[in-house]
Amino acid sequence: MCSSDLLLKDFAKKIESFTSMTAEIKQLKAAVDLADENHRLYKKEYDSGLVSLLDVLRSFDDSLTLERSLNHRISQQHILYHQLKAAAGDLP
């Protein structure tokens, strides 16, 4: 197998990874939105005396954890995007 075939396979793998990351990021964004809404509802229920402060804090932690995961995946995708550009010969 020649080096150009290896480069094409590597490029194809990176494109596949980029595509799957895009789908994962979309799902994570939806999960963050749901976690934020859940936290808002917990705060409202706390104000009504239906849940404890610990429940509110746990919902906030869940929201922050998802947001951190989303930001991590976005940064990984950004790095992969620039790797794809470099592999395609588009260098700054």
N, C-alpha and C positions, 0 to 999 in steps of 0.2 A: 504494500500500500504506500503510495507516495505522500509526500508532505501536504500537497494541496488537498488530497482527499481527507486527511486528518483535520486540516483547517476547516474544510467544509462541514465535516461532522461536528467539530467543536462549535462552529457558528450556528449550526442547526440546533444543537443542544441548548445554546444560550438563548436562541429565539424561543424555543419551547419553554425554557425556564421563565423568560420574560412574560410570555403569554399566561403561564400558570400563576405567576406572581400577580399579574393584573387581576385575574379572577379572585385570587385570595385577598387582595387589597379591597376589592369591591365588597366581599363578604365581611371583612373586618370592619369596614366603614359602617355597614348595616348593623353589625354587632355593637359597635361603639354607640351608635344612635339609640339602640334598644337599651343598652346599659345606662346611658344618660337619662333616658325616659324612666327606667326602673328606679334610678336614684332620686329623680324628681318626685316620683310617686311615694317612695319611702320617706322622703322629707315631709311630704304632705301628710302621710299617715302618722309620722312622729309628732307633728304639730297637733294632730287629733288624739294623741295618746294611744294609738293602736300598735305601734312597734317601739322597740327600744332604740336608744342612741347607737348601740352596737350594731343593730341591723342597718341603720343608716350609714354608718362608717364602713361596714362590709360592702354595701352596694357601691359606695364611693370608691373603695379599693378595687372592686371588680371593674368599674368604669375606667379607672386609671390604668389598670393592668392591660385591658384591651387597647386603650389608646397608645400605650407604650409599645405593644406588639405591632399595632398599625404603623406607628412611626418607624419602627425597626424595619419592617418589610418595605416601606416606601424608600428608606435609605438604601436597602439592599437592591431594590429595583433600579434606583438611580445609578448606583455603581455599575450594575449589569448593563444599563443603557449605554453608559460611556465605554464599557468594554466592547459592546457590540459596534459602536461607532468606530472604535479603534480597530477592531477586527475587519471592518468594512473599508478601512483606509481613510476614514475621515478624522484626521488628526488636527489638533489646533496649531 
